[in-house]
Amino acid sequence: MTDNSLRTDLFSPTKLGEIELSNRITMAPLTRSRTGEEGIPNELNVTYYVQRVSAGLIISEATNISSQGRGYAMTPGIWTEDQVAGWKKVTDAIHVAGGKIVVQLWHVGRFSHVDLQPNREAPVAPSVIKTTGNVYTHRGIEKSSMPRALRTDEIPDIIEQYRHAAECAKRAGFDGVEIHSANNYLLEQFLRDSTNHRTDQYGGSIENRARLVLEVVKAVTSVWGGGRVGIRLSPVTIEVGNTPLDSNVMATYGYLIQQLNKFKLAYLHFVEGTTGRNRDVPEDIDLDALRSLFDGAYIGNNNYDFEMAISRRAEGKVDAVAFGRPFISNPDLVERLRYGIELVDVNNDAYFGNGAKGYTDWLKANY
Ligand SMILES: Cc1cc2nc3c(=O)[nH]c(=O)nc-3n(C[C@H](O)[C@H](O)[C@H](O)COP(=O)(O)O)c2cc1C
């Protein structure tokens, strides 16, 4: 039988900061919308994550840090005690099975709908610029609502939401947290000048636009230390809904990454290209050069196949690779890659909110 571990060290143990991994194949964060309205992880979620435990690291689905941070129905949260207890069942089961799991901390910013917000208030954003994107409410797909701009004196509360969620994550037994600063959600809305037109200390210059994410990193690392905190960025992702690139991607993200070095984070995680769509990068942008500004470990993601993962690892371009969609339909992805077993394709119908169907009913291969 083929054993691809002889061709690559992707199947060998490594460390991302203080997090020890049994291999370099990680599971990318995947929203699956199988959690109830209260955002409390359930037994089905436990089964789903445990099925994927052979990933060197599981990065959980994006998890709301507050009721204000929520933009999609049936997604989990990490701000109430019941949510902590629900997640504890997941992390305990993962640890018993020998795996590692971090939680992705999420605030959607303007990608929300008044139906999902406390008291039907407007979603919050750096500036009053509406996304043309869709969100999922209890009624199905809806256009996102017009946001309101956060006042300067409300920013400390946003940072506190992240800090509180980080504390909850610790009590929930996670191995660390990933700060979701990608895919055009709140932190990236502040970072990009296309979505941040503020005139206070959180808008204008690169230093000002990077301020919120750096203050969030400071708050989260005050709970966890740097070595168990990762961050996800998507410098060139043009997501659905009116989120153009920053006018100077290299300067803005370069500044941010250099500042992040101060926190000695566990890892930097890039979506290379436009999330889930393609690996295209504008000519004047060099993601490998940006990544090399970071002193710590690096996870690469987006449209990787096994051969690309092997070659980028062999070139020293990545420390680990995150696979997203392949983990949906191949719970035993690590073993399949290792033994050269054909992968099962997934189609979009399985992605969101259909109970066990398309979620926990993918079969393992024989090996
Ligand atoms: C169903 C689905 C849900 C996703 N949910 C998240 C998420 O919660 N957080 C996140 O940062 N990215 C999310 N993504 C993006 C993936 O993490 C990943 O970047 C993307 O699928 C590209 O990787 P792949 O080609 O290996 O699938 C999602 C993608 C899909 C298909």
The ligand as an SDF file (V2000), in Angstrom:
LIG
                    3D

 31 33  0  0  0  0  0  0  0  0999 V2000
  -19.0470   25.7210    3.8920 C   0  0  0  0  0  0  0  0  0  0  0  0
  -17.9130   26.6540    4.1710 C   0  0  0  0  0  0  0  0  0  0  0  0
  -17.8740   27.3260    5.3870 C   0  0  0  0  0  0  0  0  0  0  0  0
  -16.8090   28.1770    5.6830 C   0  0  0  0  0  0  0  0  0  0  0  0
  -16.7520   28.7760    6.9170 N   0  0  0  0  0  0  0  0  0  0  0  0
  -15.6740   29.5170    7.2700 C   0  0  0  0  0  0  0  0  0  0  0  0
  -15.5520   30.0270    8.5960 C   0  0  0  0  0  0  0  0  0  0  0  0
  -16.3890   29.7880    9.4740 O   0  0  0  0  0  0  0  0  0  0  0  0
  -14.4530   30.7880    8.8760 N   0  0  0  0  0  0  0  0  0  0  0  0
  -13.4910   31.0530    7.9300 C   0  0  0  0  0  0  0  0  0  0  0  0
  -12.5190   31.7600    8.2300 O   0  0  0  0  0  0  0  0  0  0  0  0
  -13.5840   30.5450    6.6750 N   0  0  0  0  0  0  0  0  0  0  0  0
  -14.6240   29.7740    6.3530 C   0  0  0  0  0  0  0  0  0  0  0  0
  -14.6820   29.2010    5.0950 N   0  0  0  0  0  0  0  0  0  0  0  0
  -13.5150   29.2770    4.2160 C   0  0  0  0  0  0  0  0  0  0  0  0
  -12.6310   28.0360    4.4230 C   0  0  0  0  0  0  0  0  0  0  0  0
  -12.0290   28.0460    5.7080 O   0  0  0  0  0  0  0  0  0  0  0  0
  -11.4900   27.9850    3.3900 C   0  0  0  0  0  0  0  0  0  0  0  0
  -10.7780   29.1760    3.4680 O   0  0  0  0  0  0  0  0  0  0  0  0
  -12.0000   27.7840    1.9650 C   0  0  0  0  0  0  0  0  0  0  0  0
  -12.9550   26.7500    1.8820 O   0  0  0  0  0  0  0  0  0  0  0  0
  -10.8320   27.4700    1.0280 C   0  0  0  0  0  0  0  0  0  0  0  0
  -10.1860   26.2860    1.4350 O   0  0  0  0  0  0  0  0  0  0  0  0
  -10.4260   24.8960    0.6470 P   0  0  0  0  0  0  0  0  0  0  0  0
  -10.1150   25.1670   -0.8020 O   0  0  0  0  0  0  0  0  0  0  0  0
   -9.4710   23.9200    1.2750 O   0  0  0  0  0  0  0  0  0  0  0  0
  -11.8590   24.5400    0.8370 O   0  0  0  0  0  0  0  0  0  0  0  0
  -15.7740   28.3800    4.7510 C   0  0  0  0  0  0  0  0  0  0  0  0
  -15.8290   27.7150    3.5160 C   0  0  0  0  0  0  0  0  0  0  0  0
  -16.8670   26.8560    3.2350 C   0  0  0  0  0  0  0  0  0  0  0  0
  -16.8860   26.1160    1.9190 C   0  0  0  0  0  0  0  0  0  0  0  0
  1  2  1  0
  2  3  1  0
  2 30  2  0
  3  4  2  0
  4  5  1  0
  4 28  1  0
  5  6  2  0
  6  7  1  0
  6 13  1  0
  7  8  2  0
  7  9  1  0
  9 10  1  0
 10 11  2  0
 10 12  1  0
 12 13  2  0
 13 14  1  0
 14 15  1  0
 14 28  1  0
 15 16  1  0
 16 17  1  0
 16 18  1  0
 18 19  1  0
 18 20  1  0
 20 21  1  0
 20 22  1  0
 22 23  1  0
 23 24  1  0
 24 25  2  0
 24 26  1  0
 24 27  1  0
 28 29  2  0
 29 30  1  0
 30 31  1  0
M  END
$$$$
